[in-house]
Amino acid sequence: MKVGDPAPSFELPATDGAVHSPAGGLVAVVFTCNHCPYALAWHDRVLEAASDYAGRARVLLVNPNDADRYPRDSMQAMRDRVEADGGWPAPYLRDESQQVARAFGAKTTPDVFVLDGEGALRYRGAPDHDYDDPGAGAA
């Protein structure tokens, strides 16, 4: 996907049992997971950004990893992680078939896609400039 392209539509289940889609307003779709060291390094900053933008934009966290290869990325492991953290300010979605990740062209975790209110891609890349700098801020 290139900036300006329309984003693929999707509906995916979240750890709380709800189904979410990117339709309806400004949204960041963040492909992430439970085991990647880069995703883990950026995790808290991504959640902070989700909290900071609450009411103005939504963040959808999408785990597309193969749970057979990476058991830490199963839906149950995802639920356990969210529960252990006392909940997250953004839904954690499971892309079991990896079709959504493929449609977006996601290659890494985390891979951030910011969509405008019309569903067009406005940003694609990392949450911020340095995974190893907690002061960088993912907003």
C-alpha positions as CSV (number, residue, x, y, z in Angstrom):
1,M,0.0,0.0,0.0
2,K,1.1,3.5,-0.8
3,V,0.0,6.7,1.0
4,G,-3.3,7.7,-0.5
5,D,-4.4,4.1,-1.3
6,P,-7.7,2.9,0.1
7,A,-7.1,0.4,2.9
8,P,-8.6,-3.0,2.8
9,S,-11.7,-3.5,4.8
10,F,-11.8,-6.3,7.4
11,E,-13.5,-7.6,10.5
12,L,-11.5,-9.5,13.1
13,P,-12.2,-10.9,16.5
14,A,-10.7,-9.3,19.6
15,T,-9.5,-10.9,22.8
16,D,-12.8,-9.7,24.5
17,G,-14.9,-11.5,21.9
18,A,-16.0,-8.4,20.0
19,V,-15.4,-8.0,16.3
20,H,-13.7,-4.8,15.1
21,S,-13.2,-3.1,11.7
22,P,-11.3,0.0,10.7
23,A,-14.5,1.6,9.3
24,G,-15.6,4.9,10.7
25,G,-13.0,7.6,11.4
26,L,-9.3,8.0,12.0
27,V,-7.7,4.7,12.9
28,A,-4.3,3.3,13.3
29,V,-4.0,-0.4,12.4
30,V,-0.9,-1.7,14.2
31,F,0.3,-5.2,13.3
32,T,2.0,-6.5,16.4
33,C,2.4,-9.7,18.4
34,N,3.4,-11.2,21.8
35,H,6.9,-12.5,21.0
36,C,8.8,-10.1,18.7
37,P,11.4,-8.1,20.6
38,Y,10.7,-5.0,18.5
39,A,6.9,-5.2,19.1
40,L,7.6,-5.7,22.8
41,A,10.0,-2.7,22.9
42,W,7.4,-0.4,21.4
43,H,4.4,-2.0,23.1
44,D,4.0,0.5,26.0
45,R,4.4,3.5,23.8
46,V,1.8,2.2,21.4
47,L,-0.6,1.7,24.2
48,E,0.2,5.3,25.5
49,A,-0.6,6.6,22.0
50,A,-3.9,4.7,22.0
51,S,-4.8,6.3,25.4
52,D,-3.6,9.8,24.3
53,Y,-5.8,9.7,21.1
54,A,-8.9,8.1,22.7
55,G,-11.9,9.9,21.6
56,R,-10.1,11.4,18.5
57,A,-8.8,8.2,16.9
58,R,-8.9,4.5,17.3
59,V,-6.1,2.0,17.5
60,L,-6.6,-1.6,16.4
61,L,-3.8,-3.9,17.4
62,V,-3.7,-6.9,15.1
63,N,-1.7,-10.1,15.7
64,P,-1.3,-12.0,12.4
65,N,1.3,-14.5,13.6
66,D,1.1,-18.3,13.1
67,A,0.2,-19.6,16.5
68,D,1.5,-23.1,15.6
69,R,5.0,-21.6,15.0
70,Y,4.7,-19.1,17.8
71,P,2.4,-20.4,20.6
72,R,2.9,-17.1,22.5
73,D,0.7,-15.6,19.7
74,S,-2.4,-17.8,20.1
75,M,-5.7,-16.2,20.9
76,Q,-5.5,-17.6,24.4
77,A,-2.0,-16.2,25.0
78,M,-3.2,-12.9,23.7
79,R,-6.2,-12.9,26.1
80,D,-3.9,-13.9,29.0
81,R,-1.5,-11.0,28.2
82,V,-4.3,-8.4,28.0
83,E,-5.8,-9.7,31.2
84,A,-2.4,-9.8,33.0
85,D,-2.0,-6.1,32.1
86,G,-5.4,-5.2,33.5
87,G,-6.8,-4.4,30.1
88,W,-5.5,-2.3,27.2
89,P,-6.8,1.0,25.8
90,A,-7.1,-0.6,22.3
91,P,-8.6,-3.9,21.2
92,Y,-6.2,-6.8,20.4
93,L,-7.4,-8.6,17.3
94,R,-6.5,-12.0,15.9
95,D,-5.8,-12.3,12.2
96,E,-5.5,-16.1,12.2
97,S,-5.5,-16.6,8.4
98,Q,-3.0,-13.7,8.0
99,Q,-5.2,-12.4,5.1
100,V,-5.5,-9.0,6.6
101,A,-1.8,-8.6,7.1
102,R,-1.2,-9.7,3.5
103,A,-3.9,-7.3,2.2
104,F,-2.1,-4.4,4.0
105,G,1.3,-5.7,3.0
106,A,2.5,-5.8,6.6
107,K,6.0,-7.2,6.8
108,T,7.2,-6.6,10.3
109,T,5.9,-6.2,13.9
110,P,5.1,-3.6,14.7
111,D,4.0,-2.2,11.3
112,V,1.7,0.9,11.7
113,F,-0.9,2.0,9.1
114,V,-2.7,5.2,9.9
115,L,-6.0,5.6,7.9
116,D,-7.9,8.8,7.6
117,G,-11.7,9.1,8.0
118,E,-12.2,8.0,4.4
119,G,-10.1,4.9,4.9
120,A,-7.1,6.1,2.9
121,L,-3.6,5.3,4.0
122,R,-1.9,8.4,5.4
123,Y,1.1,6.9,7.2
124,R,2.9,3.5,7.1
125,G,5.9,2.7,9.1
126,A,7.3,2.3,12.7
127,P,5.5,3.7,15.7
128,D,8.4,6.2,16.1
129,H,12.0,6.7,15.2
130,D,13.7,4.4,17.7
131,Y,12.4,1.2,19.3
132,D,15.1,1.5,22.0
133,D,14.2,5.1,23.1
134,P,11.2,5.1,25.4
135,G,11.3,8.9,25.4
136,A,10.7,9.0,21.6
137,G,6.9,8.7,22.1
138,A,4.8,6.7,19.6
139,A,2.3,9.5,18.9
